[in-house]
Amino acid sequence: MVMGPTHAVSGALVGLLVADVLPPEWGGPTSTAESFAFAAVCAGAALLPDLDTAQSTVARSFGPVSQAAARGIDKVSVGYYNLTKGRRDRKRRGGHRTLTHTALFAGLLGAGVSALVARFGREAIIAVLFVTLGLALRGLFGSWAKRNGWLAVTATAAVLSVLTWTWFPGDVGSVGLGVAVALGCVTHCLGDAITKEGIPFLAPFLPWRGERWWEFRMPRAIAIRAGGPFEVGILGPGLTLATVAFGIWSIDGAPEYIQEALQASGLGF
């Protein structure tokens, strides 16, 4: 699979891009603060699919609680796989890269988040922010998280979730959070799809040659190796630079200021 930092930064970039075009009635941000909050949730949600195994780094984000959750998700995932597998799908003993790496999971989780926020309001918003921002901290600031431990991640995520809650307007907060979470999960799947292993994104609804859990994957000639030179030396840094650049562009008034500065220097169009 693509490494955690790459998943997180790609989620942040996609979140910023979508925040710029998502209509307000669909939860689209209307300010810089809301755009950054949307992108942060998307970055954290881009790590959620890997909570299907207790061996993943993100499963350690909240200590024993996230480890127990990961073991539970693993059991549910492998049970669902074995229940729905086709005649040519192999039997599995672990659920990693099955249920949580599908369009079904992304859609249901996004809809579930929207429903919870619509029903419970502030408490649900803070809970969703707590989980996603904690995962984003683990993904984007892995060295800091590893050095300070899960208690520091948990405490920081708790503070950030309360602060960030003020940036979600109550009338569209439920939709915006659901979209950000679903988008992050899809971004994760796309990241894994470019590796040599692939992901069963459309499972189990579109069988192919007796398999319900067949995997999307790139041709081996262009597929990347997770943690390999291309991801570490080119893909990761490239995504980071693009995220920083678009983050600056997303600041209210920044596009106009940049264009004026370019014109004043003779570089504008």
N, C-alpha and C positions, 0 to 999 in steps of 0.2 A: 504494500500500500504506500501511497505518498505519505511523507512524514508529517507529523502534527503541525509544525510551524508553517509548512507550505499550505496545508489545508486551511489553517486559521487566516493567513494573510490573503489567500485567494477568496475566502469567505468575506473578509473585510472589503476587498476590492469590488466584488460582485455586489455587496451591500451598498457601497457608495454609488456604483453605477445605476442600480435599480432605484435607489432613493431619489436620484435626480430625475427619473421619468415616471415614477409611480404616482398615479393621481391621488390627491388628498382623500377622496372618498373611499379609496382602497387602503388607506393607512399610510399614504405617502407623506414623508416628512415635509414640513413647511419652514424649517429653520435649520441653521447649521448644527445646533445642539441635537435636534431630532435626527438629522442625517447621520451624525456620528454615533448616536445611540443605536439607530437601525443597523449601521454597519458593524458595531460591536456585537450585537445580538447575532447577526449573521455569521460573524467570525467564530463565535462560540458554538453556534449550531452546526457549523461545518466540521466540528469534532464529535458531535453527538453519535453518529453512526458507529464509531469505534468503541462505544460503551457496550458492545456486544461480547466483549471478552475482558476478563479481569487482568489479562496480561498487558493490556494497552496502557500507555502512559496517562491518557486522560482518565482512565479508571481510577487513578490515584489522586485525582484532583481534590476530592473531598474525603480522603482517608478511608476508614472502614465503611462509611456510608456509600460512597461511590463504588467501592469494591463489591459490596453486597449487591448493589443495584446492577452492576455489570454481570455478576454471576446469575442473577435472576433473568436479565435480558438474554443472556447466552442460552439458558434453558428454554425460555419461551421461543427464541429464534430457531433452535434446533428442532424443537417439537413441531413448530409450524412448518419447517422445511420437510421433515419426514412425513408429515400429514399430507402435504400437497405435492410432493415430488412426483415426477413422471416415471414411467417404467424404465427409462435409461439413466435417470439421475442416480448417482451413487448414494448410499446411506451414509449419513454423517453422524459423528459423535459430538461435534461442537458446532455452535451456531454463528461463529465469526464469518462476516461477509455474506450473510444470507438476508434475513428479513430487514435489518436496519439499513441495508444497502440497496433498497428498492424504491421505486416511485410511490408504491403503496404506503410505505412507512413515512416518507416525506409528506405526502398528502394528508394522511391521517393525523400525524403529529401536528402539522400546521393547523388543521381544522380543530383538533383537540385543544390546542393552545388558545385559539380564538374563542372557542366555546367557554373555556374556563375563565378567561378574562372577562368575557361578556357576563358571565354568571356571578363571579366573585369580585371583580373590579380590582381595586388597589392591591389587595393581598396576593391575587394571582399574578398581577403584573410584576410585583417585587419578587415573587418566587421564580418566575420564568427568567427575569433578569439575573437573579442570584446564580442560577444554574449556568446560563449561557455565558455570563461575564466571568464566572469562575473558570469555565473551560477555555474562554478566550485568553485569560491570564496564563493558563497552563500552556496554551499553544504559542502565543506571541512572546511570552517572557519565560520560556522554559528554563533557562539557567537560573533566573531569580526564583522561580517556583521550586525548583529542585533544591536550591541552596537554603531556602527558608521553610520549606515543608508545607504540607497540606493545611496546617492550621493557619498559616499566614495567608494562603490562597483563599481559604474560607472566610477569614475575617475581612480581607480586602474586598472580596466579592460581595459580602454583606453590606459594607459601606457604600460601594459603588452602585449596588442595586437600588438602594434607597435614594441616592442622589440622582441616578439616571431616571428613576420613576417620574420625576417632575418634568422630564422632557417628552413624555408620551401624553398627548391630549386625550382626555377621557372618552371623547365621542368616537375616535377611530383607533384608539390604542389597541383594542382587541384584534382588529384586522391587521394592523401594522405588525404586531408581534407575531401573529400566525404566519404572515407572509415571510417575515425575516427568518423564522425558524425553518419553514419548509424550504426556502431558498438556500439556506446554509446546508441543509441535508443534501439537496440536489447538487450543490457545488462540490461537496465531499465526494459524491458518487462520480461526478465527471472527472474529478482528480484521480480517483482510483481507476477509472476506465482507460486512462492513457498509459497505465502500467502494463506490464507483461501478464499480470494475473487476470485483470478485467473484473467486472461486477455484474450480478444478475438483475439489472435495473428494472426490467419489465416482468420479472417473475412474480407470481406463478401463472399469470393470465394468458401469456402467448407461448404455447408449447411449440417446440421446434425439434423435429426428428425424435420424438419420444422424450424430450427433456423439457421440463417446465422451469428449470433453474439454469438454463444456458446463459453464458456470460458475454456481455459486450466487452470487446477488447480491440485494441489497435493492432494492425499488422505487426508482427514481431520485428520487422525491419525498422519501424519508427517508434515502437513502444519504448517507454523509458523504464529504467530500473530504479525502484524506490530507494532513495538514499544514495543513488549513484552520482557520478560527476555532473551529468546534465542537470539534475534536480538541485544539487548543492551549489554548483557553480554558475548556472544560467537561469533556470526556472525560478528558484527561490528569490535570488537577488532581483531578477526582473520584475516579479510580482510585487516585491517590496517597494521598489522604486515607483512602479505604476500606482501603488496604493498611496504612497506619500504624495505623489504629484496630484492625483485626483482628489485626495483629501484637502490639499491646499486649494484646488480649484473649486471645491464644494463650499468653502467658507463664503458667507454672504458678502457680496461686493468684490470678491477676489477676481472673478473673470474680467470685470470692467477695469479694475485697477491694473491687472496684468496687460490687458490690451492697450490701455492708455500709456503704460510704461514702454511697451514695445513701439508704439507709434512715436512717442517722444524720442526714442533712441534711433528711429528710422528703420526698425525691423518689422513694424506692423504692416498689415495689409489694408 
